[in-house]
């Protein structure tokens, strides 16, 4: 069970199944490490990709669905594939958000609302029947190269003052940004595995990812 007193590293796979099979078996299982099937990965590999991750990892597996509609069906799909956490877009209709959170609760899945593109996350949460387990403050991939764009840490205290939820920080996270995220009150930092030539910040797949994971965990303790 995720604990609000602990700090977690979420490692996101966004490429393909071969990347997962080459890297994931080398990462030491740790209750403070979450493994994410990223949105591009799910679009490419589908539910079989999540199933393969679940064969290689016994801990928390996040399906970054970014659900926009059809919440109940998508939650059931990833549950059947072996994931135990999933994301929905904060920009989705309130009805979708409520159905997503309710279904996740029924199936014992962590519900995560991704606030990418949302200026006032608190307004989204206020309209819900019940809050999610995790609120993701997310600077998108396409925003990483925009000068001055930052993860919305200003929203951490606003959300925490009203709701008992975990806060996840995502988007261009390296060890420096991970320290900043924890300093600003995040519980979870999301680091993407990136390949050579990609313009995004994260953990390079040419590095020893297992070793980098341990360094991240020490950084965010």
N, CA, C and O of each residue as an XYZ file, in Angstrom:
884
protein
N       0.842     -1.206      0.000
C       0.000      0.000      0.000
C       0.872      1.249      0.000
O       1.841      1.331      0.754
N       0.531      2.224     -0.845
C       1.295      3.460     -0.890
C       1.103      4.233      0.412
O      -0.008      4.353      0.929
N       2.205      4.748      0.920
C       2.234      5.402      2.220
C       2.612      6.876      2.034
O       3.663      7.185      1.472
N       1.764      7.767      2.501
C       2.017      9.193      2.347
C       3.263      9.681      3.052
O       3.726     10.790      2.788
N       3.822      8.865      3.952
C       5.035      9.253      4.664
C       6.299      8.831      3.929
O       7.402      9.201      4.330
N       6.149      8.066      2.866
C       7.305      7.594      2.101
C       7.405      8.343      0.781
O       6.443      8.965      0.329
N       8.591      8.275      0.166
C       8.829      8.917     -1.114
C       9.150      7.840     -2.146
O       9.952      6.941     -1.896
N       8.514      7.945     -3.299
C       8.570      6.879     -4.301
C       9.170      7.356     -5.617
O       9.044      8.520     -5.999
N       9.828      6.418     -6.298
C      10.316      6.635     -7.658
C       9.453      5.819     -8.608
O       9.305      4.609     -8.437
N       8.890      6.474     -9.598
C       8.116      5.789    -10.636
C       8.928      5.813    -11.923
O       9.195      6.878    -12.480
N       9.314      4.639    -12.389
C      10.129      4.516    -13.599
C       9.210      4.219    -14.778
O       8.503      3.212    -14.789
N       9.229      5.110    -15.771
C       8.285      5.006    -16.884
C       8.949      4.450    -18.141
O       9.932      4.997    -18.641
N       8.385      3.347    -18.637
C       8.808      2.766    -19.917
C       7.882      3.289    -21.005
O       6.669      3.085    -20.950
N       8.460      3.967    -21.996
C       7.652      4.569    -23.057
C       7.993      4.053    -24.449
O       7.440      4.523    -25.444
N       8.903      3.088    -24.518
C       9.358      2.611    -25.819
C       8.608      1.343    -26.241
O       7.485      1.411    -26.741
N       9.237      0.203    -26.034
C       8.618     -1.039    -26.494
C       8.950     -2.179    -25.547
O       9.628     -1.991    -24.537
N       8.467     -3.349    -25.884
C       8.608     -4.514    -25.020
C      10.064     -4.933    -24.854
O      10.459     -5.397    -23.783
N      10.859     -4.775    -25.900
C      12.258     -5.183    -25.800
C      12.995     -4.348    -24.758
O      13.861     -4.860    -24.049
N      12.654     -3.068    -24.664
C      13.257     -2.203    -23.655
C      12.911     -2.691    -22.257
O      13.773     -2.740    -21.380
N      11.647     -3.051    -22.050
C      11.210     -3.580    -20.751
C      11.964     -4.864    -20.426
O      12.462     -5.029    -19.313
N      12.045     -5.755    -21.376
C      12.671     -7.061    -21.126
C      14.170     -6.950    -20.908
O      14.758     -7.780    -20.215
N      14.794     -5.936    -21.492
C      16.240     -5.753    -21.315
C      16.585     -5.066    -20.002
O      17.637     -5.326    -19.417
N      15.702     -4.194    -19.541
C      16.025     -3.349    -18.381
C      15.360     -3.800    -17.094
O      16.019     -3.886    -16.058
N      14.081     -4.087    -17.139
C      13.312     -4.323    -15.915
C      13.842     -5.470    -15.047
O      13.871     -5.326    -13.825
N      14.265     -6.614    -15.631
C      14.753     -7.700    -14.776
C      15.979     -7.328    -13.935
O      16.284     -7.994    -12.946
N      16.679     -6.262    -14.336
C      17.881     -5.852    -13.603
C      17.587     -4.903    -12.451
O      18.464     -4.634    -11.630
N      16.360     -4.393    -12.381
C      16.001     -3.451    -11.326
C      15.561     -4.230    -10.088
O      14.632     -5.036    -10.138
N      16.246     -3.971     -8.984
C      15.932     -4.672     -7.743
C      14.559     -4.240     -7.232
O      14.252     -3.052     -7.138
N      13.749     -5.239     -6.907
C      12.407     -4.922     -6.426
C      12.484     -4.190     -5.096
O      13.246     -4.558     -4.201
N      11.683     -3.155     -4.994
C      11.707     -2.276     -3.827
C      10.305     -1.684     -3.698
O       9.716     -1.263     -4.694
N       9.773     -1.649     -2.491
C       8.414     -1.122     -2.307
C       8.309      0.353     -2.671
O       7.211      0.876     -2.858
N       9.461      1.025     -2.771
C       9.468      2.450     -3.106
C       9.666      2.703     -4.600
O       9.811      3.850     -5.023
N       9.673      1.635     -5.394
C       9.769      1.780     -6.848
C       8.457      1.329     -7.493
O       7.986      0.215     -7.265
N       7.879      2.218     -8.303
C       6.712      1.899     -9.105
C       7.168      1.787    -10.551
O       8.024      2.550    -10.998
N       6.601      0.842    -11.278
C       6.933      0.683    -12.690
C       5.737      1.117    -13.529
O       4.612      0.660    -13.325
N       6.007      2.005    -14.472
C       4.929      2.540    -15.307
C       4.983      1.999    -16.730
O       6.032      1.993    -17.374
N       3.833      1.551    -17.199
C       3.633      1.309    -18.625
C       3.151      2.635    -19.188
O       1.980      2.990    -19.047
N       4.068      3.376    -19.836
C       3.746      4.712    -20.311
C       2.718      4.710    -21.425
O       2.452      3.673    -22.033
N       2.146      5.863    -21.690
C       1.110      5.962    -22.724
C       1.610      5.499    -24.094
O       0.920      4.715    -24.746
N       2.796      5.956    -24.566
C       3.273      5.460    -25.866
C       3.487      3.939    -25.870
O       3.220      3.265    -26.865
N       3.974      3.417    -24.737
C       4.186      1.968    -24.617
C       2.862      1.219    -24.754
O       2.780      0.224    -25.475
N       1.827      1.696    -24.061
C       0.519      1.029    -24.121
C      -0.062      1.107    -25.532
O      -0.651      0.143    -26.020
N       0.106      2.252    -26.179
C      -0.418      2.392    -27.540
C       0.278      1.438    -28.507
O      -0.327      0.950    -29.461
N       1.556      1.182    -28.244
C       2.319      0.299    -29.131
C       2.125     -1.167    -28.798
O       1.927     -1.988    -29.694
N       2.179     -1.505    -27.511
C       2.195     -2.900    -27.086
C       0.844     -3.406    -26.562
O       0.626     -4.613    -26.458
N      -0.055     -2.478    -26.235
C      -1.369     -2.886    -25.755
C      -1.320     -3.590    -24.404
O      -0.378     -3.426    -23.628
N      -2.353     -4.373    -24.149
C      -2.462     -5.057    -22.863
C      -1.399     -6.143    -22.694
O      -1.038     -6.489    -21.568
N      -0.902     -6.675    -23.795
C       0.148     -7.707    -23.669
C       1.413     -7.107    -23.078
O       2.181     -7.793    -22.403
N       1.627     -5.815    -23.338
C       2.789     -5.144    -22.749
C       2.667     -5.047    -21.239
O       3.637     -5.284    -20.518
N       1.484     -4.702    -20.758
C       1.259     -4.640    -19.312
C       1.363     -6.030    -18.700
O       1.930     -6.205    -17.621
N       0.814     -7.013    -19.397
C       0.902     -8.400    -18.910
C       2.356     -8.832    -18.742
O       2.702     -9.505    -17.772
N       3.203     -8.441    -19.693
C       4.614     -8.817    -19.614
C       5.291     -8.121    -18.438
O       6.093     -8.734    -17.732
N       4.977     -6.860    -18.225
C       5.531     -6.150    -17.072
C       5.117     -6.842    -15.783
O       5.925     -6.989    -14.866
N       3.864     -7.267    -15.709
C       3.372     -7.919    -14.491
C       4.054     -9.257    -14.237
O       4.098     -9.727    -13.100
N       4.582     -9.869    -15.285
C       5.342    -11.113    -15.122
C       6.742    -10.842    -14.563
O       7.357    -11.711    -13.946
N       7.227     -9.628    -14.790
C       8.600     -9.277    -14.405
C       8.676     -8.444    -13.129
O       9.759     -8.252    -12.577
N       7.525     -7.945    -12.656
C       7.532     -7.027    -11.515
C       6.370     -7.340    -10.588
O       5.216     -7.377    -11.016
N       6.679     -7.567     -9.308
C       5.645     -7.919     -8.334
C       5.084     -6.712     -7.588
O       4.091     -6.833     -6.870
N       5.709     -5.559     -7.754
C       5.263     -4.371     -7.030
C       4.177     -3.613     -7.772
O       3.461     -4.177     -8.599
N       4.065     -2.328     -7.465
C       3.039     -1.491     -8.084
C       3.356     -1.266     -9.560
O       4.474     -0.895     -9.918
N       2.355     -1.497    -10.408
C       2.475     -1.272    -11.850
C       1.427     -0.242    -12.250
O       0.229     -0.449    -12.058
N       1.896      0.869    -12.808
C       1.017      1.963    -13.200
C       0.751      1.887    -14.703
O       1.683      1.891    -15.508
N      -0.522      1.818    -15.071
C      -0.906      1.896    -16.479
C      -1.274      3.354    -16.774
O      -2.320      3.838    -16.342
N      -0.412      4.035    -17.504
C      -0.642      5.456    -17.781
C      -1.610      5.590    -18.957
O      -1.225      5.973    -20.062
N      -2.857      5.269    -18.692
C      -3.883      5.269    -19.726
C      -4.221      6.667    -20.228
O      -4.518      6.865    -21.406
N      -4.169      7.641    -19.303
C      -4.695      8.977    -19.598
C      -6.109      8.858    -20.179
O      -6.419      9.425    -21.226
N      -6.935      8.121    -19.484
C      -8.311      7.887    -19.927
C      -9.047      9.209    -20.125
O      -8.965     10.107    -19.288
N      -9.771      9.318    -21.248
C     -10.569     10.507    -21.541
C     -12.057     10.185    -21.582
O     -12.901     11.074    -21.464
N     -12.371      8.894    -21.751
C     -13.760      8.447    -21.850
C     -13.756      6.932    -21.676
O     -12.700      6.301    -21.732
N     -14.925      6.354    -21.467
C     -14.996      4.901    -21.334
C     -14.242      4.382    -20.128
O     -13.541      3.374    -20.213
N     -14.383      5.070    -19.005
C     -13.569      4.789    -17.821
C     -13.685      3.361    -17.318
O     -12.670      2.714    -17.057
N     -14.899      2.863    -17.179
C     -15.098      1.541    -16.575
C     -14.409      0.456    -17.386
O     -13.718     -0.394    -16.824
N     -14.591      0.475    -18.711
C     -13.972     -0.536    -19.561
C     -12.462     -0.500    -19.509
O     -11.818     -1.549    -19.480
N     -11.885      0.696    -19.496
C     -10.426      0.805    -19.492
C      -9.834      0.361    -18.157
O      -8.768     -0.253    -18.130
N     -10.512      0.665    -17.051
C     -10.030      0.207    -15.747
C     -10.038     -1.313    -15.682
O      -9.096     -1.918    -15.171
N     -11.084     -1.928    -16.193
C     -11.154     -3.401    -16.179
C     -10.062     -4.013    -17.055
O      -9.482     -5.039    -16.699
N      -9.782     -3.388    -18.196
C      -8.752     -3.917    -19.091
C      -7.397     -3.992    -18.411
O      -6.712     -5.012    -18.482
N      -7.016     -2.915    -17.755
C      -5.676     -2.908    -17.159
C      -5.615     -3.764    -15.895
O      -4.565     -4.313    -15.559
N      -6.737     -3.873    -15.204
C      -6.795     -4.774    -14.047
C      -6.565     -6.206    -14.496
O      -5.788     -6.934    -13.879
N      -7.233     -6.614    -15.564
C      -7.087     -7.973    -16.094
C      -5.670     -8.225    -16.596
O      -5.190     -9.358    -16.576
N      -4.999     -7.154    -17.051
C      -3.636     -7.295    -17.580
C      -2.585     -7.342    -16.481
O      -1.439     -7.716    -16.732
N      -2.970     -6.963    -15.251
C      -2.023     -7.081    -14.138
C      -1.570     -5.780    -13.511
O      -0.750     -5.793    -12.594
N      -2.091     -4.645    -13.991
C      -1.727     -3.356    -13.377
C      -2.545     -3.134    -12.110
O      -3.646     -3.667    -11.972
N      -2.002     -2.349    -11.193
C      -2.744     -2.036     -9.966
C      -2.788     -0.530     -9.681
O      -3.025     -0.107     -8.550
N      -2.554      0.270    -10.732
C      -2.716      1.716    -10.666
C      -2.946      2.197    -12.096
O      -2.444      1.600    -13.049
N      -3.713      3.287    -12.236
C      -4.012      3.778    -13.580
C      -4.307      5.269    -13.542
O      -4.689      5.817    -12.508
N      -4.121      5.920    -14.698
C      -4.322      7.368    -14.770
C      -5.484      7.739    -15.675
O      -5.797      7.052    -16.647
N      -6.116      8.863    -15.314
C      -7.191      9.459    -16.101
C      -6.851     10.926    -16.276
O      -6.220     11.519    -15.402
N      -7.257     11.522    -17.386
C      -6.960     12.926    -17.638
C      -7.832     13.839    -16.789
O      -9.045     13.647    -16.699
N      -7.209     14.827    -16.172
C      -7.968     15.800    -15.405
C      -8.904     16.616    -16.262
O      -9.861     17.199    -15.752
N      -8.645     16.667    -17.567
C      -9.492     17.408    -18.501
C     -10.682     16.586    -18.988
O     -11.512     17.088    -19.745
N     -10.770     15.329    -18.561
C     -11.908     14.489    -18.937
C     -13.176     14.996    -18.261
O     -13.096     15.702    -17.256
N     -14.350     14.646    -18.797
C     -15.600     15.065    -18.148
C     -15.655     14.596    -16.697
O     -15.097     13.557    -16.346
N     -16.328     15.372    -15.867
C     -16.464     15.018    -14.452
C     -17.084     13.638    -14.300
O     -16.705     12.883    -13.404
N     -18.027     13.302    -15.160
C     -18.656     11.978    -15.106
C     -17.617     10.875    -15.292
O     -17.649      9.855    -14.603
N     -16.699     11.090    -16.227
C     -15.647     10.104    -16.487
C     -14.730      9.972    -15.280
O     -14.366      8.865    -14.883
N     -14.359     11.106    -14.701
C     -13.480     11.078    -13.534
C     -14.137     10.333    -12.374
O     -13.492      9.520    -11.711
N     -15.409     10.608    -12.133
C     -16.102      9.932    -11.038
C     -16.202      8.434    -11.273
O     -15.960      7.645    -10.360
N     -16.554      8.037    -12.487
C     -16.656      6.611    -12.812
C     -15.296      5.926    -12.677
O     -15.199      4.807    -12.174
N     -14.255      6.611    -13.130
C     -12.898      6.055    -13.066
C     -12.496      5.805    -11.619
O     -12.040      4.713    -11.279
N     -12.662      6.806    -10.772
C     -12.273      6.682     -9.363
C     -13.099      5.602     -8.659
O     -12.556      4.800     -7.900
N     -14.398      5.584     -8.909
C     -15.278      4.589     -8.286
C     -14.894      3.175     -8.696
O     -14.860      2.267     -7.865
N     -14.603      2.991     -9.987
C     -14.271      1.645    -10.474
C     -12.915      1.199     -9.962
O     -12.732      0.030     -9.623
N     -11.969      2.114     -9.902
C     -10.660      1.781     -9.339
C     -10.805      1.322     -7.890
O     -10.163      0.363     -7.463
N     -11.657      2.019     -7.143
C     -11.868      1.660     -5.742
C     -12.461      0.263     -5.631
O     -12.049     -0.522     -4.777
N     -13.425     -0.049     -6.491
C     -14.058     -1.368     -6.479
C     -13.053     -2.479     -6.773
O     -13.119     -3.563     -6.192
N     -12.124     -2.193     -7.684
C     -11.176     -3.212     -8.135
C      -9.845     -3.156     -7.394
O      -8.905     -3.865     -7.751
N      -9.762     -2.317     -6.364
C      -8.550     -2.191     -5.558
C      -7.360     -1.739     -6.403
O      -6.272     -2.311     -6.341
N      -7.603     -0.699     -7.190
C      -6.582     -0.094     -8.042
C      -6.376      1.350     -7.592
O      -7.338      2.042     -7.259
N      -5.128      1.803     -7.581
C      -4.857      3.202     -7.258
C      -5.324      4.091     -8.416
O      -4.938      3.876     -9.565
N      -6.143      5.073     -8.108
C      -6.614      6.013     -9.124
C      -5.722      7.247     -9.132
O      -5.422      7.822     -8.086
N      -5.304      7.643    -10.332
C      -4.412      8.791    -10.489
C      -5.007      9.748    -11.513
O      -5.340      9.345    -12.627
N      -5.140     11.017    -11.133
C      -5.608     12.022    -12.089
C      -4.421     12.811    -12.603
O      -3.706     13.450    -11.831
N      -4.213     12.761    -13.919
C      -3.109     13.473    -14.559
C      -3.578     14.879    -14.918
O      -4.469     15.053    -15.749
N      -2.967     15.878    -14.284
C      -3.379     17.264    -14.456
C      -2.599     17.982    -15.557
O      -2.436     19.201    -15.501
N      -2.122     17.248    -16.545
C      -1.420     17.866    -17.663
C      -2.338     18.898    -18.331
O      -3.477     18.597    -18.686
N      -1.821     20.109    -18.492
C      -2.582     21.170    -19.138
C      -3.615     21.846    -18.257
O      -4.344     22.722    -18.722
N      -3.691     21.453    -16.983
C      -4.673     22.022    -16.057
C      -3.999     23.075    -15.174
O      -3.056     22.764    -14.446
N      -4.479     24.313    -15.238
C      -3.879     25.396    -14.457
C      -4.301     25.348    -12.986
O      -3.511     25.693    -12.106
N      -5.519     24.930    -12.718
C      -6.043     24.903    -11.351
C      -6.559     23.503    -11.009
O      -7.766     23.267    -11.055
N      -5.673     22.582    -10.672
C      -6.087     21.209    -10.356
C      -7.127     21.120     -9.243
O      -7.987     20.239     -9.261
N      -7.049     22.027     -8.278
C      -7.972     21.986     -7.153
C      -9.423     22.125     -7.618
O     -10.319     21.507     -7.044
N      -9.654     22.927     -8.645
C     -11.010     23.094     -9.169
C     -11.555     21.784     -9.724
O     -12.744     21.496     -9.594
N     -10.686     20.996    -10.341
C     -11.102     19.691    -10.878
C     -11.521     18.767     -9.738
O     -12.565     18.119     -9.799
N     -10.690     18.718     -8.699
C     -10.949     17.804     -7.582
C     -12.212     18.195     -6.824
O     -12.953     17.327     -6.363
N     -12.460     19.489     -6.694
C     -13.626     19.971     -5.951
C     -14.945     19.474     -6.537
O     -15.926     19.306     -5.812
N     -14.968     19.239     -7.843
C     -16.203     18.832     -8.510
C     -16.471     17.330     -8.421
O     -17.504     16.851     -8.890
N     -15.538     16.587     -7.818
C     -15.653     15.133     -7.788
C     -16.432     14.645     -6.570
O     -16.509     15.322     -5.545
N     -17.009     13.443     -6.711
C     -17.709     12.816     -5.584
C     -16.712     12.438     -4.489
O     -17.006     12.570     -3.301
N     -15.549     11.975     -4.891
C     -14.480     11.654     -3.951
C     -13.149     11.862     -4.660
O     -13.078     11.723     -5.881
N     -12.088     12.194     -3.916
C     -10.801     12.467     -4.554
C     -10.123     11.177     -5.022
O     -10.486     10.090     -4.572
N      -9.154     11.288     -5.910
C      -8.378     10.120     -6.327
C      -7.355      9.761     -5.254
O      -7.239     10.454     -4.243
N      -6.626      8.694     -5.475
C      -5.527      8.356     -4.570
C      -4.314      9.242     -4.817
O      -3.586      9.593     -3.888
N      -4.104      9.600     -6.089
C      -2.912     10.358     -6.475
C      -3.296     11.474     -7.450
O      -4.093     11.265     -8.365
N      -2.725     12.650     -7.243
C      -2.843     13.751     -8.196
C      -1.482     13.954     -8.844
O      -0.480     14.150     -8.157
N      -1.453     13.906    -10.180
C      -0.199     14.045    -10.914
C      -0.066     15.474    -11.435
O      -0.872     15.921    -12.250
N       0.952     16.183    -10.963
C       1.285     17.498    -11.506
C       2.279     17.257    -12.633
O       3.402     16.813    -12.394
N       1.868     17.547    -13.852
C       2.575     17.025    -15.022
C       2.912     18.123    -16.030
O       2.030     18.793    -16.568
N       4.196     18.286    -16.266
C       4.662     19.091    -17.396
C       4.891     18.122    -18.556
O       5.763     17.257    -18.479
N       4.121     18.261    -19.615
C       4.157     17.296    -20.707
C       5.458     17.261    -21.486
O       6.254     18.199    -21.445
N       5.657     16.173    -22.188
C       6.869     16.007    -23.008
C       7.062     17.167    -23.977
O       8.168     17.685    -24.134
N       5.972     17.566    -24.622
C       6.070     18.623    -25.625
C       6.345     19.984    -25.005
O       6.693     20.934    -25.707
N       6.190     20.079    -23.689
C       6.440     21.335    -22.992
C       7.875     21.437    -22.474
O       8.312     22.516    -22.072
N       8.605     20.329    -22.480
C       9.936     20.318    -21.864
C      10.888     21.333    -22.490
O      11.750     21.891    -21.811
N      10.726     21.562    -23.779
C      11.655     22.468    -24.463
C      11.193     23.922    -24.404
O      11.880     24.810    -24.908
N      10.037     24.172    -23.794
C       9.525     25.541    -23.692
C      10.167     26.251    -22.512
O      10.037     25.822    -21.366
N      10.845     27.314    -22.800
C      11.565     28.055    -21.760
C      10.586     28.562    -20.696
O       9.552     29.151    -21.011
N      10.934     28.322    -19.445
C      10.116     28.834    -18.349
C       9.006     27.915    -17.892
O       8.374     28.178    -16.868
N       8.750     26.836    -18.628
C       7.708     25.892    -18.223
C       8.205     25.058    -17.051
O       9.290     24.480    -17.113
N       7.420     24.995    -15.990
C       7.812     24.215    -14.813
C       6.653     23.349    -14.347
O       5.503     23.575    -14.722
N       6.972     22.355    -13.525
C       5.938     21.544    -12.889
C       5.220     22.429    -11.854
O       5.862     23.197    -11.137
N       3.914     22.318    -11.783
C       3.109     23.227    -10.971
C       3.137     22.969     -9.478
O       2.109     22.651     -8.881
N       4.305     23.104     -8.872
C       4.432     22.839     -7.436
C       3.605     23.796     -6.580
O       3.299     23.493     -5.427
N       3.244     24.946     -7.140
C       2.433     25.905     -6.387
C       1.101     25.290     -5.964
O       0.451     25.769     -5.035
N       0.704     24.223     -6.659
C      -0.585     23.595     -6.368
C      -0.525     22.567     -5.245
O      -1.566     22.115     -4.768
N       0.675     22.191     -4.818
C       0.803     21.138     -3.808
C       0.077     21.516     -2.522
O      -0.777     20.767     -2.047
N       0.407     22.654     -1.966
C      -0.205     23.061     -0.698
C      -1.691     23.348     -0.842
O      -2.465     23.098      0.082
N      -2.096     23.873     -2.002
C      -3.523     24.126     -2.240
C      -4.320     22.823     -2.164
O      -5.393     22.766     -1.564
N      -3.770     21.784     -2.784
C      -4.458     20.489     -2.796
C      -4.408     19.835     -1.421
O      -5.414     19.328     -0.926
N      -3.224     19.853     -0.811
C      -3.029     19.198      0.483
C      -3.870     19.830      1.592
O      -4.251     19.154      2.547
N      -4.157     21.110      1.465
C      -4.941     21.793      2.500
C      -6.391     21.319      2.519
O      -7.113     21.534      3.492
N      -6.805     20.673      1.434
C      -8.204     20.236      1.313
C      -8.369     18.721      1.249
O      -9.393     18.190      1.680
N      -7.368     18.021      0.714
C      -7.544     16.590      0.434
C      -6.319     15.776      0.869
O      -5.175     16.216      0.757
N      -6.606     14.590      1.360
C      -5.553     13.659      1.766
C      -5.203     12.757      0.585
O      -5.641     11.609      0.508
N      -4.413     13.296     -0.323
C      -4.000     12.551     -1.509
C      -2.487     12.586     -1.635
O      -1.822     13.443     -1.053
N      -1.951     11.646     -2.401
C      -0.531     11.680     -2.725
C      -0.332     12.570     -3.945
O      -1.197     12.649     -4.818
N       0.809     13.234     -3.996
C       1.145     14.104     -5.121
C       2.299     13.490     -5.901
O       3.326     13.115     -5.336
N       2.106     13.396     -7.207
C       3.140     12.875     -8.093
C       3.632     14.008     -8.998
O       2.836     14.812     -9.483
N       4.946     14.065     -9.220
C       5.541     15.080    -10.090
C       6.121     14.402    -11.320
O       6.923     13.474    -11.213
N       5.706     14.879    -12.498
C       6.139     14.240    -13.740
C       6.485     15.295    -14.779
O       5.904     16.379    -14.817
N       7.459     14.939    -15.628
C       7.812     15.816    -16.733
C       9.214     16.372    -16.633
O       9.453     17.329    -15.896
N      10.145     15.784    -17.367
C      11.521     16.280    -17.368
C      12.233     16.080    -16.058
O      13.018     16.931    -15.639
N      11.969     14.957    -15.398
C      12.546     14.722    -14.074
C      13.894     14.007    -14.167
O      13.974     12.870    -14.631
N      14.951     14.689    -13.719
C      16.253     14.075    -13.500
C      16.516     14.149    -11.994
O      15.609     14.491    -11.234
N      17.728     13.839    -11.548
C      17.988     13.817    -10.109
C      17.810     15.195     -9.483
O      17.341     15.307     -8.350
N      18.181     16.243    -10.215
C      18.025     17.608     -9.695
C      16.555     17.952     -9.530
O      16.153     18.483     -8.494
N      15.752     17.654    -10.539
C      14.322     17.947    -10.472
C      13.638     17.073     -9.426
O      12.671     17.498     -8.795
N      14.141     15.849     -9.242
C      13.588     14.960     -8.218
C      13.750     15.577     -6.834
O      12.825     15.542     -6.023
N      14.931     16.143     -6.565
C      15.157     16.821     -5.276
C      14.194     17.992     -5.109
O      13.639     18.200     -4.030
N      14.002     18.745     -6.167
C      13.097     19.880     -6.125
C      11.667     19.426     -5.861
O      10.935     20.060     -5.101
N      11.272     18.315     -6.500
C       9.917     17.789     -6.324
C       9.649     17.411     -4.875
O       8.601     17.736     -4.318
N      10.613     16.721     -4.272
C      10.454     16.301     -2.877
C      10.463     17.513     -1.951
O       9.683     17.582     -1.001
N      11.345     18.467     -2.232
C      11.400     19.693     -1.438
C      10.056     20.424     -1.460
O       9.646     21.032     -0.471
N       9.383     20.350     -2.608
C       8.098     21.030     -2.771
C       6.904     20.187     -2.346
O       5.757     20.596     -2.524
N       7.174     18.998     -1.777
C       6.104     18.219     -1.172
C       5.570     17.041     -1.947
O       4.572     16.441     -1.544
N       6.212     16.689     -3.058
C       5.733     15.534     -3.827
C       6.030     14.228     -3.096
O       7.029     14.115     -2.386
N       5.155     13.248     -3.277
C       5.369     11.907     -2.732
C       6.007     10.979     -3.748
O       6.735     10.054     -3.388
N       5.728     11.232     -5.032
C       6.179     10.362     -6.116
C       6.859     11.220     -7.178
O       6.331     12.258     -7.577
N       8.036     10.783     -7.634
C       8.671     11.436     -8.780
C       8.708     10.431     -9.931
O       9.053      9.263     -9.754
N       8.345     10.918    -11.100
C       8.267     10.054    -12.282
C       9.441     10.349    -13.195
O       9.592     11.470    -13.682
N      10.273      9.344    -13.428
C      11.435      9.490    -14.313
C      11.243      8.616    -15.541
O      11.068      7.403    -15.429
N      11.277      9.233    -16.708
C      11.144      8.488    -17.950
C      12.467      7.857    -18.349
O      13.528      8.457    -18.175
N      12.402      6.656    -18.880
C      13.577      6.065    -19.508
C      13.626      6.585    -20.938
O      12.680      6.402    -21.704
N      14.722      7.227    -21.293
C      14.844      7.844    -22.608
C      16.019      7.242    -23.371
O      17.008      6.806    -22.781
N      15.889      7.227    -24.690
C      16.932      6.676    -25.559
C      17.786      7.794    -26.142
O      17.375      8.954    -26.182
N      18.966      7.429    -26.588
C      19.878      8.392    -27.188
C      19.204      9.099    -28.359
O      18.564      8.464    -29.197
N      19.352     10.393    -28.403
C      18.771     11.169    -29.496
C      17.412     11.740    -29.184
O      16.947     12.646    -29.876
N      16.757     11.222    -28.146
C      15.470     11.784    -27.763
C      15.680     13.086    -26.991
O      16.625     13.190    -26.208
N      14.814     14.079    -27.201
C      15.042     15.402    -26.609
C      14.541     15.547    -25.175
O      14.485     16.661    -24.655
N      14.180     14.451    -24.535
C      13.560     14.536    -23.217
C      14.545     14.210    -22.114
O      15.579     13.580    -22.337
N      14.199     14.657    -20.917
C      15.037     14.441    -19.744
C      14.520     13.238    -18.967
O      13.312     13.030    -18.861
N      15.448     12.444    -18.422
C      15.058     11.280    -17.631
C      16.267     10.416    -17.329
O      17.370     10.918    -17.113
N      16.047      9.120    -17.317
C      17.132      8.152    -17.127
C      17.472      7.561    -18.482
O      16.607      6.989    -19.146
N      18.724      7.692    -18.898
C      19.132      7.175    -20.207
C      19.163      5.653    -20.199
O      19.651      5.041    -19.250
N      18.643      5.048    -21.256
C      18.661      3.591    -21.334
C      20.063      3.042    -21.596
O      20.285      1.832    -21.547
N      21.002      3.943    -21.874
C      22.392      3.510    -22.043
C      23.142      3.477    -20.714
O      24.247      2.943    -20.630
N      22.527      4.058    -19.669
C      23.103      4.004    -18.327
C      22.711      2.691    -17.644
O      21.890      1.930    -18.156
N      23.306      2.446    -16.500
C      22.887      1.331    -15.663
C      21.626      1.787    -14.934
O      21.703      2.457    -13.904
N      20.467      1.418    -15.477
C      19.197      1.914    -14.944
C      18.984      1.457    -13.505
O      18.451      2.206    -12.685
N      19.396      0.236    -13.200
C      19.245     -0.280    -11.835
C      20.036      0.574    -10.849
O      19.554      0.893     -9.763
N      21.246      0.937    -11.238
C      22.085      1.776    -10.379
C      21.495      3.175    -10.253
O      21.489      3.757     -9.168
N      20.999      3.710    -11.365
C      20.385      5.037    -11.343
C      19.148      5.052    -10.456
O      18.882      6.040     -9.771
N      18.398      3.964    -10.467
C      17.201      3.873     -9.620
C      17.571      3.989     -8.147
O      16.891      4.669     -7.379
N      18.655      3.320     -7.759
C      19.101      3.384     -6.373
C      19.564      4.800     -6.010
O      19.334      5.270     -4.896
N      20.209      5.466     -6.950
C      20.646      6.845     -6.710
C      19.451      7.762     -6.530
O      19.457      8.635     -5.662
N      18.428      7.567     -7.344
C      17.217      8.363     -7.219
C      16.575      8.138     -5.849
O      16.153      9.094     -5.197
N      16.502      6.894     -5.417
C      15.877      6.584     -4.127
C      16.608      7.284     -2.977
O      15.981      7.779     -2.041
N      17.940      7.319     -3.060
C      18.707      8.009     -2.020
C      18.463      9.517     -2.082
O      18.395     10.189     -1.053
N      18.333     10.035     -3.299
C      18.113     11.471     -3.497
C      16.793     11.924     -2.883
O      16.704     13.023     -2.337
N      15.764     11.073     -2.972
C      14.427     11.487     -2.547
C      14.033     10.998     -1.167
O      12.886     11.172     -0.755
N      14.969     10.384     -0.441
C      14.658      9.891      0.896
C      14.205     11.036      1.810
O      13.900     10.807      2.981
